[in-house]
Each structure stands twice: as structure tokens, then as C-alpha cells.
Amino acid sequence: MPRGSSVSVSVFVSRIRAYGLVCGILACTVLLASCTGPSEQKPPAPVDTSVAAEPTASPEPSAAPTLDPDGTAADNLPLFTAVTRRVHASDDRGHGRAYIDALVDAGFVKERMQVTSDLTTVGRAAESIQFSVAWGDEECLIGQVGPSTGDPVTEVMPQLAEGRCLVGETRAIDW
């Protein structure tokens, strides 16, 4: 075989391999693009060309929630929630005592409260802290905060046996 022909066969084979590689890449690209599904485009929002007859007054800000000693747990949930969110937004968010103290400052009765520990059994910050206020003889205001909870959670739940609100071990509120 002449020397020139083996070089041209070698070039021809290299070109076929390169062509195969390009086709493979294109096929993968098409396959991946088809997996993403169609893009959803929202139609543009209609433009309101009408002119308002009179400017409207902004609504009055609602009054801060207050304690209603004669109300139900549900009546007092807005205050319980507001106090919980306020403490959660502070640097004391990981300290159960801060929630108890803030609830007492808001008028809730400390002797009706429970709180779980801020620390795990090995001394690390707890992933979740729960605190509660027993309300009447049947209901509880319960809050939960911590890294595993995300945003603070507050709810009204039925009381457990002996007027307790939280399941498991709680710490003494002795301050």
C-alpha cells in the first residue's frame, strides 16, 4: 500500500470519529433539553388604563393584640404569636427563658407555663424548643421554635392529663 493512502485512511478514520463524537454530544443535548419540559411563560398582565375616581385611604393599622383573661385560648393566640415572633426575631431566639419572660411581661401566668430545655443531653443547642401556657381547664397555647422548626409555630391544643400541655420532660421555671 502506498504511503499516502495510509495517511488519508487515517485522516478519514479520525474525521469519522470526530463526527461520531459531535453527533453523540448533540444527541445528549437534545435528550437533556427534552427532559426539562416546556418553559411556562406567563402572559403579560393586563394594563389598567382607567383612572381612579378618588384616592382611597390606607387602612388603619390594627391595634397590637392584648391579653384577654376572660377570653378563650384562641382569643389570646394572636398575642401569644406576636410575643413568640418578637423573641424569635431577637438574639435570644434559642433561649426558652426569653419566651417565658416575654410571655409573663405580656400578662400570661408563669405558673401555668412549661418549657423544654435549650440544650441537648450532650450540651449542644436544642434543635427545637417548645413552650406553653395552660389556658383554663381544657386548652393550651403552644409555641415551637428552633433550627428544625423554621419559622415559629404557635397553636391552640387540648390539655393533656393533669393540666399539662407538653409531652415529655420539661425544665423547671424557677426564676
Secondary structure as GFF3:
##gff-version 3
##sequence-region A 1 175
A	DSSP	alpha_helix	3	35	.	.	.	ID=ss1
A	DSSP	alpha_helix	73	88	.	.	.	ID=ss2
A	DSSP	alpha_helix	96	105	.	.	.	ID=ss3
A	DSSP	three_ten_helix	110	112	.	.	.	ID=ss4
A	DSSP	beta_strand	113	115	.	.	.	ID=ss5
A	DSSP	beta_strand	129	135	.	.	.	ID=ss6
A	DSSP	beta_strand	139	145	.	.	.	ID=ss7
A	DSSP	beta_strand	153	158	.	.	.	ID=ss8
A	DSSP	three_ten_helix	161	163	.	.	.	ID=ss9
###
